[in-house]
Amino acid sequence: MMDTAYNRVIEMGPKGIMLPETIHLTLDATHMRCPLPLLKTKMALKTLAPEDILLVLATDSGAKKDIPRFIAHSQHRLILEAQDGAIFQFYIQVGS
């Protein structure tokens, strides 16, 4: 279970991980090529409040390593990284 303010869930994610009830913003970067998914993710995170949840959807293979790498070196937290077919999904909790 996640240690966030959201303790209700909308569904079980991959590997039985509980997803937050509220996704505050979904960024559809599915047809963007590198470096746009990462740049748009950075911009979207700036528009959200601490502890909000951003869902990023991307198809560019560069996003699979770029987004987690950026999050690992930021105040944000990658809650879940999953793949549904060709679409990479990143659930990110905004840091303070």
N, C-alpha and C positions, 0 to 999 in steps of 0.2 A: 504494500500500500504506500502511496506517496505521502510525504510529510509536508503537505501544503495546506492552505486554508480550505481547499476543496476536498471534502471527504465523501461526497456522493459521486457516483460514477454514471456515465452514459452507456458504457459497454466495456467488455474485456478486450484489451488490445492483444497484440502478439505476445506469446509466451505467458499469457495470463496476467499481464500487467494492467492495472486499472487505469483507465484514462480519466482525465478531469471532466466534470460535468460541463464546465464552461470553457469554451474556446473563445477568447476575446477577439481574435483576428485570425483569419485564414489568408495566407499569402499563396496565391496560385502562380507559381513560377514554372509550370510544367512545359512551357514552350520557349523558355529563355535559355540562352547558352551562357557559359562561363564568360565573365564573372558576374553576370546579372543576378542569378539567384542569391549569391552571397551579399551583393550590394543592396538588393531589395530587402533582404532579411535584416541587415543592419539598420536600414531606414525604418522598417516596420517596428523594430524593437524600440526605437526612440519615441514612437508615438504611443506606447503602452505604459501603464502604471506598474510599479513593482508588484510582483507575484501574479500579474496577468499571464495568460497562456497564449502563445503564438503557435499556430500550426503552419508549417511551410511544406508545400508540395512542389517537388521538382523532378525533372526527368534527366537533367544534365548529369552525367557521371561525375563531373568535377564537384558538384554539390555534395555528393556522398562523403567526400573527405574534407572539403572546404568549410562547410557549415559546422560540423562537430569540432574541427580544429579551432575555428574562431570562438565557438562557445566555450571550449576548454580554457581559453585564455582571456575570458571575459568574466563579468560578474553574473552572467546569466547561467541557467542550468538546463541541460538537455535531459528532459524527462524520459523521452522515448524516441528511438530511431527505428523506423520500420520500412518495409518495402512491400508494395502491393503491385505486382506485375512490374511495369517499367517506372512506376512512380515511387520516389523516395519520400518518406514522411518524417518530419522532424517536429516533435512537440517540445517547445521551449518555454521555460518559465522565466519571466523577466526578473532580473536582479535589481537591487536597489542602487 
